[in-house]
């Protein structure tokens, strides 16, 4: 079991909000570290990097995307509406309580 998973058990006594905030902060820190390692891997210029536990391959591909501003300029409002897809998006936001130091004291 990884260190991260082992430490999850220690969060069990916390509220859902506090668990989420702690895990979100950890995930953000891990994402930042991962981005730094990705940049380091790309900077090597190698297509394959092999370690004791993993093999990482770097590949390059092209992706085509639709420019929504250009499409809206070429289409009527009705055509844009006919091509528009609406979906529900759920968002969780974390903000620290202002009295956290009082609770910890």
C-alpha positions as CSV (number, residue, x, y, z in Angstrom):
1,X,0.0,0.0,0.0
2,X,1.3,3.5,-0.8
3,X,2.1,6.1,1.8
4,X,-0.9,8.1,0.5
5,X,-3.3,5.3,1.0
6,X,-2.0,4.4,4.4
7,X,-2.5,8.0,5.5
8,X,-6.1,8.0,4.4
9,X,-7.1,5.9,7.4
10,X,-5.9,8.8,9.7
11,X,-8.4,11.1,8.1
12,X,-11.4,8.9,9.0
13,X,-12.2,10.9,12.2
14,X,-12.3,14.3,10.4
15,X,-15.4,15.8,8.9
16,X,-16.1,15.4,5.2
17,X,-15.3,19.0,4.5
18,X,-11.9,18.7,6.3
19,X,-11.1,15.4,4.6
20,X,-11.9,16.9,1.2
21,X,-9.8,20.1,1.9
22,X,-6.8,18.0,3.0
23,X,-7.0,15.6,0.1
24,X,-7.5,18.4,-2.4
25,X,-4.4,20.3,-1.1
26,X,-2.4,17.0,-1.3
27,X,-3.7,16.3,-4.8
28,X,-2.8,19.8,-5.9
29,X,0.7,19.4,-4.5
30,X,1.1,16.0,-6.2
31,X,-0.2,17.4,-9.5
32,X,2.4,20.2,-9.3
33,X,5.2,17.7,-8.6
34,X,3.9,15.4,-11.5
35,X,3.9,18.4,-13.9
36,X,7.6,19.1,-12.9
37,X,8.6,15.5,-13.6
38,X,6.7,15.5,-16.9
39,X,8.6,18.6,-18.0
40,X,11.9,17.0,-16.9
41,X,11.0,13.8,-18.9
42,X,10.1,15.9,-22.0
43,X,13.3,17.9,-21.7
44,X,15.4,14.7,-22.0
45,X,14.2,14.4,-25.6
46,X,14.1,10.6,-25.2
47,X,11.1,8.6,-26.5
48,X,11.4,6.0,-23.8
49,X,12.7,6.2,-20.2
50,X,13.1,3.0,-18.3
51,X,13.3,2.7,-14.5
52,X,13.3,-0.1,-12.0
53,X,9.5,0.0,-11.6
54,X,8.2,1.6,-14.8
55,X,8.7,2.4,-18.4
56,X,7.6,5.8,-19.6
57,X,7.1,6.6,-23.3
58,X,6.7,10.0,-24.8
59,X,4.7,10.3,-28.0
60,X,3.6,13.2,-30.1
61,X,0.2,13.4,-31.9
62,X,-1.9,16.0,-33.6
63,X,-5.3,17.1,-32.4
64,X,-7.8,19.1,-34.4
65,X,-10.3,21.3,-32.5
66,X,-13.1,23.5,-33.5
67,X,-12.6,27.2,-33.0
68,X,-15.9,28.3,-31.4
69,X,-15.4,32.0,-32.1
70,X,-14.8,31.3,-35.8
71,X,-17.8,28.9,-35.9
72,X,-20.0,31.5,-34.3
73,X,-18.9,34.1,-36.9
74,X,-19.8,31.8,-39.8
75,X,-23.1,30.4,-38.4
76,X,-26.4,32.0,-37.6
77,X,-27.6,32.1,-34.0
78,X,-30.0,29.3,-34.8
79,X,-27.3,27.1,-36.2
80,X,-25.1,27.7,-33.2
81,X,-28.0,26.9,-30.9
82,X,-28.6,23.6,-32.8
83,X,-25.0,22.6,-32.3
84,X,-24.8,23.6,-28.7
85,X,-24.8,20.8,-26.1
86,X,-25.7,21.7,-22.5
87,X,-24.5,19.6,-19.6
88,X,-24.7,19.8,-15.8
89,X,-21.4,20.6,-14.1
90,X,-21.0,19.9,-10.4
91,X,-18.3,22.0,-8.7
92,X,-16.8,21.7,-5.2
93,X,-14.9,24.7,-3.8
94,X,-12.8,24.8,-0.7
95,X,-12.2,27.9,1.4
96,X,-10.6,27.9,4.8
97,X,-12.6,29.0,7.8
98,X,-11.5,32.3,9.2
99,X,-11.4,31.0,12.8
100,X,-9.2,28.0,12.1
101,X,-6.4,29.2,14.5
102,X,-9.0,29.6,17.3
103,X,-10.1,26.0,16.9
104,X,-6.5,24.7,16.8
105,X,-5.4,26.7,19.9
